Amino acid sequence: MNRVYIFLGACLLWACGTDREECVFVPKVSPSDIQLSYERLEDTLGSFRSKADLVDFLSREPLIRDIMLRRQAYPDDSVFINEIFRRFNHPGIDTLLQETRAVFGDGSDLKEQFERAFANVKYYYPDFTPPKVKTLITGLDTDMYVSDSVVLISLDFFLGPGAKYRPQTYEYLLRRYDPHDIVPSVLLIFGIDNHFNQTDVSDKSVLADMVAYGKSFYFAKHMVPCTPDSILIWYTREEIEGAHRNQDLIWARLIEDQVLYSTSNMTKRAYLGDRPKTLEVGEKCPGRIGQWVGWEIVKAYMKRHPEVSLPELMATPDAQEIFKKSNYKPKVR
């Protein structure tokens, strides 16, 4: 009981701190180094005046039809087209379009963000070919789709807290739907994908997942090197400052509860899953705290091994090796 009281007491003291974020290494690249195919489709989707035009567009854009607008959720093509046509002729779409234009303008700033991030990827991976980027609105249906060849972004999800219409989800999940979240989110998806992030699929432990997430955050941070850690992991500034101040207590809880080598799905949900808080640590401890600790482990590993390049880190599948060589072990105060 005393142990629980100490941990809860520590996490209840999670409080504001100063912004400790800083840039990591910034490659000497330019957005002009990347030839990016960038297509704005939001106005097109908001201007259909006939179902035939809509059908023609969706025939040319099957990923938008099948993934972003979820064709399979409808019983047949007729029901689907009727519903989508009705949606994009609803007065609310005009509001979404106006707010999208107000927030993103002509798209040039977002395009440059992608170009700079993809130029950074190419710096580390010279054979990298950037995917096409297409922006659109879906009437808050699907937020994004990312593959090696194309990135689809539903901008109406990312209008920020001042928008008239926002995604219907929990408040803590809305943090990832601000304009500045778009490019980091795409790079995080790149970073967790096995094209970049090699993992040992036979290792089912929580630690293996922690390190895999940690590598993805480390990857994304270096592709958008001056983005605050709090944005990348969707914590408030207070939460990430609290995590830094209390990481010794967080670590002690992980060790005492034998979390690292557990293969329990329940344990993974508790420490890695999307939740507002990690109550197993304390009522002020942010959710996904195991992902954050995994990131700290990877940072510690790379700090102790400056000879290891980012691609070499990402190509290392052995989470146990990274953990052991990181020497990550915060001291309890």
TITIVO-385276 format. One record per residue (C-alpha): chain; residue in one letter; x, y, z. Coordinates in Angstrom, 3 decimals, m for minus. Each point is the difference from the previous one (the first is absolute). Layout:
! residues N
kemi kette->A rest->A xx->X yy->Y zz->Z
...
***
This chain:
! residues 333
kemi kette->A rest->M xx->0.000 yy->0.000 zz->0.000
kemi kette->A rest->N xx->2.846 yy->2.415 zz->0.790
kemi kette->A rest->R xx->1.532 yy->m0.626 zz->m3.412
kemi kette->A rest->V xx->m3.282 yy->0.879 zz->m1.740
kemi kette->A rest->Y xx->m0.364 yy->3.149 zz->2.061
kemi kette->A rest->I xx->3.502 yy->1.149 zz->m0.961
kemi kette->A rest->F xx->m0.643 yy->m0.498 zz->m3.714
kemi kette->A rest->L xx->m3.397 yy->1.660 zz->0.033
kemi kette->A rest->G xx->1.409 yy->2.850 zz->2.010
kemi kette->A rest->A xx->2.800 yy->0.517 zz->m2.490
kemi kette->A rest->C xx->m2.340 yy->0.024 zz->m2.967
kemi kette->A rest->L xx->m2.417 yy->2.339 zz->1.739
kemi kette->A rest->L xx->2.869 yy->2.477 zz->0.065
kemi kette->A rest->W xx->0.186 yy->0.038 zz->m3.834
kemi kette->A rest->A xx->0.143 yy->3.720 zz->m0.625
kemi kette->A rest->C xx->0.975 yy->2.685 zz->m2.454
kemi kette->A rest->G xx->3.605 yy->0.401 zz->m1.019
kemi kette->A rest->T xx->1.967 yy->1.991 zz->m2.516
kemi kette->A rest->D xx->0.175 yy->m1.098 zz->m3.602
kemi kette->A rest->R xx->3.093 yy->m2.209 zz->m0.229
kemi kette->A rest->E xx->m0.365 yy->m0.853 zz->m3.695
kemi kette->A rest->E xx->2.870 yy->0.574 zz->m2.393
kemi kette->A rest->C xx->0.959 yy->m0.903 zz->m3.530
kemi kette->A rest->V xx->1.904 yy->m3.163 zz->m0.736
kemi kette->A rest->F xx->2.464 yy->m0.109 zz->m2.903
kemi kette->A rest->V xx->m1.369 yy->2.008 zz->m2.935
kemi kette->A rest->P xx->1.291 yy->m1.263 zz->m3.362
kemi kette->A rest->K xx->1.117 yy->2.580 zz->m2.535
kemi kette->A rest->V xx->m2.782 yy->m0.632 zz->m2.464
kemi kette->A rest->S xx->m2.522 yy->2.145 zz->m1.826
kemi kette->A rest->P xx->m3.647 yy->m0.610 zz->m0.900
kemi kette->A rest->S xx->1.090 yy->0.482 zz->m3.607
kemi kette->A rest->D xx->2.048 yy->m3.200 zz->0.307
kemi kette->A rest->I xx->m3.257 yy->m1.939 zz->m0.274
kemi kette->A rest->Q xx->m2.255 yy->m0.186 zz->m3.048
kemi kette->A rest->L xx->m3.311 yy->m0.472 zz->1.769
kemi kette->A rest->S xx->m3.262 yy->m0.798 zz->m1.723
kemi kette->A rest->Y xx->m2.497 yy->1.991 zz->2.077
kemi kette->A rest->E xx->m3.652 yy->0.145 zz->m1.016
kemi kette->A rest->R xx->m2.778 yy->1.993 zz->1.681
kemi kette->A rest->L xx->m3.379 yy->m1.717 zz->m0.415
kemi kette->A rest->E xx->m2.024 yy->1.658 zz->2.748
kemi kette->A rest->D xx->m1.639 yy->2.500 zz->m2.354
kemi kette->A rest->T xx->m0.744 yy->m2.722 zz->m2.539
kemi kette->A rest->L xx->m1.823 yy->m2.102 zz->2.585
kemi kette->A rest->G xx->m2.042 yy->3.000 zz->1.056
kemi kette->A rest->S xx->m1.154 yy->0.929 zz->m3.500
kemi kette->A rest->F xx->m1.791 yy->m3.035 zz->m1.458
kemi kette->A rest->R xx->m3.322 yy->0.942 zz->m1.551
kemi kette->A rest->S xx->m0.907 yy->m3.402 zz->m1.423
kemi kette->A rest->K xx->0.353 yy->m3.587 zz->1.133
kemi kette->A rest->A xx->1.601 yy->m0.836 zz->m3.326
kemi kette->A rest->D xx->2.832 yy->2.426 zz->0.736
kemi kette->A rest->L xx->0.440 yy->m1.559 zz->3.436
kemi kette->A rest->V xx->0.087 yy->m3.520 zz->m1.448
kemi kette->A rest->D xx->2.559 yy->1.091 zz->m2.587
kemi kette->A rest->F xx->2.224 yy->1.550 zz->2.670
kemi kette->A rest->L xx->m0.172 yy->m3.008 zz->2.319
kemi kette->A rest->S xx->0.754 yy->m2.338 zz->m2.891
kemi kette->A rest->R xx->3.246 yy->1.923 zz->m0.505
kemi kette->A rest->E xx->0.719 yy->0.091 zz->3.760
kemi kette->A rest->P xx->m0.706 yy->m3.531 zz->1.299
kemi kette->A rest->L xx->1.944 yy->0.515 zz->3.249
kemi kette->A rest->I xx->m2.112 yy->3.017 zz->0.868
kemi kette->A rest->R xx->m3.121 yy->m1.985 zz->m0.858
kemi kette->A rest->D xx->0.919 yy->m3.200 zz->1.835
kemi kette->A rest->I xx->2.059 yy->1.255 zz->2.962
kemi kette->A rest->M xx->m0.714 yy->3.651 zz->0.696
kemi kette->A rest->L xx->m3.738 yy->m0.262 zz->m0.745
kemi kette->A rest->R xx->m0.272 yy->m3.671 zz->1.053
kemi kette->A rest->R xx->m1.917 yy->m1.475 zz->m2.920
kemi kette->A rest->Q xx->m0.251 yy->m3.411 zz->1.719
kemi kette->A rest->A xx->m2.073 yy->1.514 zz->2.821
kemi kette->A rest->Y xx->m2.933 yy->0.332 zz->m2.420
kemi kette->A rest->P xx->m2.138 yy->m2.861 zz->m1.336
kemi kette->A rest->D xx->0.372 yy->0.895 zz->m3.683
kemi kette->A rest->D xx->1.329 yy->2.634 zz->m2.405
kemi kette->A rest->S xx->m3.325 yy->1.783 zz->m0.316
kemi kette->A rest->V xx->m0.376 yy->0.559 zz->3.749
kemi kette->A rest->F xx->3.633 yy->1.066 zz->0.219
kemi kette->A rest->I xx->m0.184 yy->2.568 zz->m2.826
kemi kette->A rest->N xx->m3.298 yy->1.406 zz->1.234
kemi kette->A rest->E xx->1.398 yy->0.464 zz->3.521
kemi kette->A rest->I xx->3.306 yy->1.536 zz->m1.108
kemi kette->A rest->F xx->m1.723 yy->2.308 zz->m2.468
kemi kette->A rest->R xx->m2.418 yy->1.103 zz->2.741
kemi kette->A rest->R xx->2.895 yy->0.550 zz->2.378
kemi kette->A rest->F xx->1.997 yy->2.191 zz->m2.356
kemi kette->A rest->N xx->m3.027 yy->2.096 zz->m0.819
kemi kette->A rest->H xx->m0.910 yy->0.593 zz->3.639
kemi kette->A rest->P xx->0.374 yy->3.630 zz->1.193
kemi kette->A rest->G xx->2.439 yy->m1.186 zz->2.660
kemi kette->A rest->I xx->2.523 yy->m0.865 zz->m2.722
kemi kette->A rest->D xx->0.160 yy->3.677 zz->m0.949
kemi kette->A rest->T xx->0.950 yy->0.795 zz->3.596
kemi kette->A rest->L xx->2.681 yy->m2.697 zz->m0.021
kemi kette->A rest->L xx->1.373 yy->1.307 zz->m3.292
kemi kette->A rest->Q xx->0.102 yy->3.591 zz->1.219
kemi kette->A rest->E xx->1.761 yy->m0.977 zz->3.210
kemi kette->A rest->T xx->2.411 yy->m2.247 zz->m1.905
kemi kette->A rest->R xx->0.917 yy->2.888 zz->m2.296
kemi kette->A rest->A xx->0.398 yy->2.322 zz->2.986
kemi kette->A rest->V xx->2.337 yy->m2.406 zz->1.798
kemi kette->A rest->F xx->1.989 yy->m1.452 zz->m2.907
kemi kette->A rest->G xx->m0.279 yy->2.736 zz->m2.635
kemi kette->A rest->D xx->1.256 yy->m1.169 zz->m3.358
kemi kette->A rest->G xx->1.810 yy->m2.934 zz->1.584
kemi kette->A rest->S xx->3.467 yy->1.370 zz->m0.702
kemi kette->A rest->D xx->1.115 yy->m0.025 zz->3.641
kemi kette->A rest->L xx->m1.099 yy->m3.604 zz->0.546
kemi kette->A rest->K xx->1.620 yy->m0.996 zz->m3.283
kemi kette->A rest->E xx->3.291 yy->1.568 zz->1.122
kemi kette->A rest->Q xx->m0.208 yy->m1.836 zz->3.346
kemi kette->A rest->F xx->m0.323 yy->m3.291 zz->m1.865
kemi kette->A rest->E xx->2.827 yy->0.905 zz->m2.369
kemi kette->A rest->R xx->2.329 yy->0.853 zz->2.860
kemi kette->A rest->A xx->m0.866 yy->m3.160 zz->1.936
kemi kette->A rest->F xx->0.372 yy->m2.207 zz->m3.078
kemi kette->A rest->A xx->3.306 yy->1.711 zz->m0.822
kemi kette->A rest->N xx->1.161 yy->m1.016 zz->3.478
kemi kette->A rest->V xx->m1.100 yy->m3.583 zz->m0.636
kemi kette->A rest->K xx->1.978 yy->0.019 zz->m3.245
kemi kette->A rest->Y xx->3.057 yy->1.324 zz->1.860
kemi kette->A rest->Y xx->0.013 yy->m3.145 zz->2.148
kemi kette->A rest->Y xx->m1.369 yy->m2.315 zz->m2.707
kemi kette->A rest->P xx->1.345 yy->1.152 zz->m3.398
kemi kette->A rest->D xx->m2.163 yy->m2.500 zz->m1.896
kemi kette->A rest->F xx->m3.192 yy->1.365 zz->1.524
kemi kette->A rest->T xx->m2.701 yy->1.036 zz->m2.469
kemi kette->A rest->P xx->m2.607 yy->2.271 zz->1.579
kemi kette->A rest->P xx->m3.626 yy->m1.074 zz->m0.278
kemi kette->A rest->K xx->m2.571 yy->2.147 zz->m1.732
kemi kette->A rest->V xx->m1.916 yy->2.227 zz->2.408
kemi kette->A rest->K xx->m3.672 yy->0.723 zz->m0.542
kemi kette->A rest->T xx->m2.081 yy->2.208 zz->2.275
kemi kette->A rest->L xx->m3.775 yy->m0.159 zz->0.151
kemi kette->A rest->I xx->m3.012 yy->0.212 zz->2.278
kemi kette->A rest->T xx->m2.159 yy->m2.981 zz->0.905
kemi kette->A rest->G xx->m2.651 yy->1.537 zz->2.217
kemi kette->A rest->L xx->1.942 yy->m1.314 zz->3.012
kemi kette->A rest->D xx->m0.125 yy->m3.581 zz->m1.237
kemi kette->A rest->T xx->3.642 yy->m1.244 zz->m0.066
kemi kette->A rest->D xx->2.996 yy->2.048 zz->1.121
kemi kette->A rest->M xx->2.931 yy->m1.293 zz->m2.087
kemi kette->A rest->Y xx->1.452 yy->m2.841 zz->m1.993
kemi kette->A rest->V xx->3.756 yy->m0.537 zz->m0.360
kemi kette->A rest->S xx->1.828 yy->m2.406 zz->m2.296
kemi kette->A rest->D xx->3.337 yy->m0.120 zz->m1.815
kemi kette->A rest->S xx->m1.583 yy->1.556 zz->m3.072
kemi kette->A rest->V xx->m2.696 yy->2.394 zz->1.216
kemi kette->A rest->V xx->m1.046 yy->2.046 zz->3.022
kemi kette->A rest->L xx->m3.634 yy->1.068 zz->0.250
kemi kette->A rest->I xx->m0.845 yy->2.695 zz->2.550
kemi kette->A rest->S xx->m3.549 yy->0.976 zz->0.951
kemi kette->A rest->L xx->0.660 yy->3.600 zz->0.983
kemi kette->A rest->D xx->m3.360 yy->0.478 zz->1.711
kemi kette->A rest->F xx->1.264 yy->m2.222 zz->2.830
kemi kette->A rest->F xx->2.914 yy->2.366 zz->0.659
kemi kette->A rest->L xx->m1.640 yy->3.425 zz->0.301
kemi kette->A rest->G xx->0.794 yy->0.329 zz->3.697
kemi kette->A rest->P xx->m2.014 yy->0.930 zz->3.095
kemi kette->A rest->G xx->m1.625 yy->3.043 zz->m1.601
kemi kette->A rest->A xx->m1.780 yy->m2.010 zz->m2.694
kemi kette->A rest->K xx->m3.791 yy->m0.113 zz->m0.072
kemi kette->A rest->Y xx->0.046 yy->m3.725 zz->m0.697
kemi kette->A rest->R xx->2.536 yy->m2.278 zz->1.667
kemi kette->A rest->P xx->0.546 yy->m3.781 zz->m0.039
kemi kette->A rest->Q xx->m2.359 yy->m1.826 zz->2.341
kemi kette->A rest->T xx->2.504 yy->m1.492 zz->2.406
kemi kette->A rest->Y xx->1.352 yy->0.375 zz->3.508
kemi kette->A rest->E xx->1.605 yy->3.280 zz->0.987
kemi kette->A rest->Y xx->3.431 yy->m1.553 zz->0.570
kemi kette->A rest->L xx->m0.069 yy->m1.442 zz->m3.537
kemi kette->A rest->L xx->m0.886 yy->3.374 zz->m1.532
kemi kette->A rest->R xx->3.541 yy->1.151 zz->0.811
kemi kette->A rest->R xx->1.260 yy->m1.788 zz->m3.125
kemi kette->A rest->Y xx->m2.355 yy->1.958 zz->m2.268
kemi kette->A rest->D xx->1.611 yy->3.422 zz->m0.214
kemi kette->A rest->P xx->1.580 yy->1.358 zz->m3.220
kemi kette->A rest->H xx->3.532 yy->m0.511 zz->1.336
kemi kette->A rest->D xx->m0.716 yy->m3.700 zz->0.594
kemi kette->A rest->I xx->m0.332 yy->m1.004 zz->m3.646
kemi kette->A rest->V xx->3.609 yy->m0.401 zz->m1.116
kemi kette->A rest->P xx->1.286 yy->m1.462 zz->3.317
kemi kette->A rest->S xx->m2.849 yy->m2.540 zz->m0.072
kemi kette->A rest->V xx->0.972 yy->m1.129 zz->m3.487
kemi kette->A rest->L xx->3.649 yy->m0.364 zz->1.034
kemi kette->A rest->L xx->m0.998 yy->m1.996 zz->3.084
kemi kette->A rest->I xx->m1.867 yy->m2.420 zz->m2.262
kemi kette->A rest->F xx->3.097 yy->m0.253 zz->m2.180
kemi kette->A rest->G xx->2.075 yy->m0.589 zz->3.123
kemi kette->A rest->I xx->m2.093 yy->m2.885 zz->1.330
kemi kette->A rest->D xx->m0.282 yy->m1.732 zz->m3.375
kemi kette->A rest->N xx->2.324 yy->m2.961 zz->m0.544
kemi kette->A rest->H xx->1.307 yy->1.597 zz->m3.196
kemi kette->A rest->F xx->2.090 yy->2.202 zz->2.309
kemi kette->A rest->N xx->m0.419 yy->m1.580 zz->3.442
kemi kette->A rest->Q xx->1.308 yy->m3.570 zz->0.136
kemi kette->A rest->T xx->m1.321 yy->m2.026 zz->2.939
kemi kette->A rest->D xx->0.200 yy->m3.561 zz->1.269
kemi kette->A rest->V xx->m3.554 yy->m1.234 zz->m0.525
kemi kette->A rest->S xx->0.665 yy->m2.985 zz->2.265
kemi kette->A rest->D xx->0.541 yy->2.299 zz->2.992
kemi kette->A rest->K xx->m3.472 yy->0.624 zz->1.435
kemi kette->A rest->S xx->1.141 yy->1.822 zz->3.139
kemi kette->A rest->V xx->m1.111 yy->3.444 zz->1.115
kemi kette->A rest->L xx->3.644 yy->1.077 zz->m0.207
kemi kette->A rest->A xx->0.166 yy->m0.935 zz->m3.693
kemi kette->A rest->D xx->m3.033 yy->2.174 zz->m0.686
kemi kette->A rest->M xx->1.407 yy->2.821 zz->2.132
kemi kette->A rest->V xx->3.250 yy->0.048 zz->m1.964
kemi kette->A rest->A xx->m1.820 yy->m0.251 zz->m3.340
kemi kette->A rest->Y xx->m2.070 yy->3.054 zz->0.934
kemi kette->A rest->G xx->3.120 yy->1.714 zz->1.304
kemi kette->A rest->K xx->1.755 yy->m0.517 zz->m3.331
kemi kette->A rest->S xx->m3.003 yy->1.433 zz->m1.842
kemi kette->A rest->F xx->0.028 yy->3.154 zz->2.138
kemi kette->A rest->Y xx->3.760 yy->0.334 zz->m0.388
kemi kette->A rest->F xx->m0.377 yy->m0.364 zz->m3.781
kemi kette->A rest->A xx->m2.816 yy->2.560 zz->m0.235
kemi kette->A rest->K xx->1.818 yy->2.493 zz->2.205
kemi kette->A rest->H xx->2.980 yy->m0.028 zz->m2.368
kemi kette->A rest->M xx->m2.223 yy->0.532 zz->m3.029
kemi kette->A rest->V xx->m1.713 yy->2.985 zz->1.646
kemi kette->A rest->P xx->2.954 yy->0.893 zz->2.238
kemi kette->A rest->C xx->m1.344 yy->3.121 zz->1.698
kemi kette->A rest->T xx->m3.455 yy->m1.360 zz->0.785
kemi kette->A rest->P xx->m0.525 yy->m0.127 zz->3.781
kemi kette->A rest->D xx->m0.086 yy->m3.479 zz->1.501
kemi kette->A rest->S xx->m3.394 yy->0.834 zz->1.502
kemi kette->A rest->I xx->m1.500 yy->0.385 zz->m3.483
kemi kette->A rest->L xx->1.533 yy->m3.237 zz->m1.269
kemi kette->A rest->I xx->m1.422 yy->m2.044 zz->2.869
kemi kette->A rest->W xx->m3.184 yy->2.092 zz->0.431
kemi kette->A rest->Y xx->0.636 yy->0.905 zz->3.630
kemi kette->A rest->T xx->m0.674 yy->3.372 zz->1.501
kemi kette->A rest->R xx->3.103 yy->1.913 zz->0.963
kemi kette->A rest->E xx->m0.881 yy->m0.598 zz->3.637
kemi kette->A rest->E xx->m0.234 yy->m3.750 zz->m0.573
kemi kette->A rest->I xx->3.332 yy->m0.320 zz->m1.748
kemi kette->A rest->E xx->1.727 yy->2.150 zz->2.617
kemi kette->A rest->G xx->m1.554 yy->m2.170 zz->2.688
kemi kette->A rest->A xx->1.158 yy->m3.159 zz->m1.767
kemi kette->A rest->H xx->3.576 yy->1.309 zz->m0.046
kemi kette->A rest->R xx->m0.098 yy->0.980 zz->3.655
kemi kette->A rest->N xx->m1.525 yy->m3.293 zz->1.113
kemi kette->A rest->Q xx->1.666 yy->m2.462 zz->m2.361
kemi kette->A rest->D xx->1.843 yy->m1.658 zz->2.890
kemi kette->A rest->L xx->m3.320 yy->m0.773 zz->1.673
kemi kette->A rest->I xx->m1.567 yy->m1.107 zz->m3.285
kemi kette->A rest->W xx->2.933 yy->m2.330 zz->m0.584
kemi kette->A rest->A xx->m0.222 yy->m1.405 zz->3.518
kemi kette->A rest->R xx->m3.672 yy->m0.808 zz->m0.575
kemi kette->A rest->L xx->0.801 yy->m1.788 zz->m3.277
kemi kette->A rest->I xx->2.665 yy->m2.079 zz->1.747
kemi kette->A rest->E xx->m1.991 yy->m0.767 zz->3.150
kemi kette->A rest->D xx->m3.062 yy->m1.048 zz->m1.973
kemi kette->A rest->Q xx->2.147 yy->m2.116 zz->m2.356
kemi kette->A rest->V xx->m1.335 yy->1.780 zz->m3.050
kemi kette->A rest->L xx->2.997 yy->m0.159 zz->m2.370
kemi kette->A rest->Y xx->m0.013 yy->m3.710 zz->m0.786
kemi kette->A rest->S xx->m3.718 yy->m0.530 zz->0.274
kemi kette->A rest->T xx->m1.785 yy->m1.195 zz->m3.135
kemi kette->A rest->S xx->m3.463 yy->0.677 zz->1.405
kemi kette->A rest->N xx->m2.296 yy->1.949 zz->m2.312
kemi kette->A rest->M xx->m1.605 yy->1.553 zz->3.059
kemi kette->A rest->T xx->3.379 yy->1.335 zz->1.146
kemi kette->A rest->K xx->0.715 yy->1.319 zz->m3.488
kemi kette->A rest->R xx->m3.322 yy->1.834 zz->m0.072
kemi kette->A rest->A xx->0.697 yy->1.475 zz->3.427
kemi kette->A rest->Y xx->3.475 yy->1.363 zz->m0.775
kemi kette->A rest->L xx->0.021 yy->0.418 zz->m3.780
kemi kette->A rest->G xx->m3.617 yy->0.487 zz->m1.053
kemi kette->A rest->D xx->m1.883 yy->3.217 zz->m0.620
kemi kette->A rest->R xx->m1.378 yy->1.082 zz->3.377
kemi kette->A rest->P xx->m0.315 yy->3.417 zz->1.628
kemi kette->A rest->K xx->2.100 yy->m1.135 zz->2.980
kemi kette->A rest->T xx->2.209 yy->m2.924 zz->1.022
kemi kette->A rest->L xx->m1.787 yy->m0.578 zz->3.266
kemi kette->A rest->E xx->2.269 yy->m2.928 zz->0.860
kemi kette->A rest->V xx->2.671 yy->2.643 zz->0.615
kemi kette->A rest->G xx->m2.141 yy->2.832 zz->1.290
kemi kette->A rest->E xx->m3.065 yy->2.079 zz->m0.744
kemi kette->A rest->K xx->2.014 yy->2.823 zz->m1.566
kemi kette->A rest->C xx->2.298 yy->m2.246 zz->m2.034
kemi kette->A rest->P xx->m0.764 yy->0.364 zz->m3.757
kemi kette->A rest->G xx->m1.131 yy->m2.930 zz->m2.104
kemi kette->A rest->R xx->2.397 yy->m1.984 zz->m2.196
kemi kette->A rest->I xx->2.729 yy->0.561 zz->2.565
kemi kette->A rest->G xx->1.715 yy->m3.195 zz->m1.154
kemi kette->A rest->Q xx->0.421 yy->1.526 zz->m3.461
kemi kette->A rest->W xx->1.616 yy->3.070 zz->1.541
kemi kette->A rest->V xx->2.367 yy->m2.142 zz->2.105
kemi kette->A rest->G xx->0.891 yy->m1.946 zz->m3.151
kemi kette->A rest->W xx->0.960 yy->3.283 zz->m1.636
kemi kette->A rest->E xx->2.191 yy->0.871 zz->2.987
kemi kette->A rest->I xx->1.685 yy->m3.407 zz->m0.268
kemi kette->A rest->V xx->0.775 yy->0.590 zz->m3.676
kemi kette->A rest->K xx->1.308 yy->3.508 zz->0.721
kemi kette->A rest->A xx->2.265 yy->m1.423 zz->2.717
kemi kette->A rest->Y xx->1.253 yy->m2.711 zz->m2.364
kemi kette->A rest->M xx->0.847 yy->2.509 zz->m2.731
kemi kette->A rest->K xx->1.678 yy->2.349 zz->2.474
kemi kette->A rest->R xx->2.256 yy->m2.831 zz->1.218
kemi kette->A rest->H xx->0.710 yy->m1.177 zz->m3.551
kemi kette->A rest->P xx->0.621 yy->3.074 zz->m2.176
kemi kette->A rest->E xx->1.624 yy->m2.222 zz->m2.612
kemi kette->A rest->V xx->m3.419 yy->m1.502 zz->m0.807
kemi kette->A rest->S xx->m1.823 yy->1.793 zz->m2.817
kemi kette->A rest->L xx->m3.757 yy->0.471 zz->m0.063
kemi kette->A rest->P xx->m0.447 yy->m2.569 zz->m2.811
kemi kette->A rest->E xx->2.135 yy->m2.479 zz->1.975
kemi kette->A rest->L xx->m2.180 yy->0.537 zz->3.072
kemi kette->A rest->M xx->m3.173 yy->m0.532 zz->m2.019
kemi kette->A rest->A xx->1.462 yy->m3.153 zz->m1.572
kemi kette->A rest->T xx->0.773 yy->m1.531 zz->3.423
kemi kette->A rest->P xx->m2.837 yy->m2.430 zz->0.739
kemi kette->A rest->D xx->1.170 yy->m1.142 zz->3.436
kemi kette->A rest->A xx->m1.790 yy->2.088 zz->2.629
kemi kette->A rest->Q xx->1.825 yy->m1.818 zz->2.793
kemi kette->A rest->E xx->3.342 yy->1.041 zz->m1.465
kemi kette->A rest->I xx->m1.053 yy->3.636 zz->m0.269
kemi kette->A rest->F xx->m1.317 yy->m0.042 zz->3.553
kemi kette->A rest->K xx->3.072 yy->m1.635 zz->1.528
kemi kette->A rest->K xx->2.432 yy->2.230 zz->m1.855
kemi kette->A rest->S xx->m1.983 yy->3.125 zz->0.870
kemi kette->A rest->N xx->0.788 yy->m0.448 zz->3.694
kemi kette->A rest->Y xx->m3.322 yy->1.756 zz->0.639
kemi kette->A rest->K xx->m0.715 yy->m0.144 zz->3.701
kemi kette->A rest->P xx->m1.257 yy->3.223 zz->1.595
kemi kette->A rest->K xx->1.041 yy->0.233 zz->3.614
kemi kette->A rest->V xx->m2.730 yy->0.209 zz->2.628
kemi kette->A rest->R xx->0.389 yy->3.235 zz->1.910
***
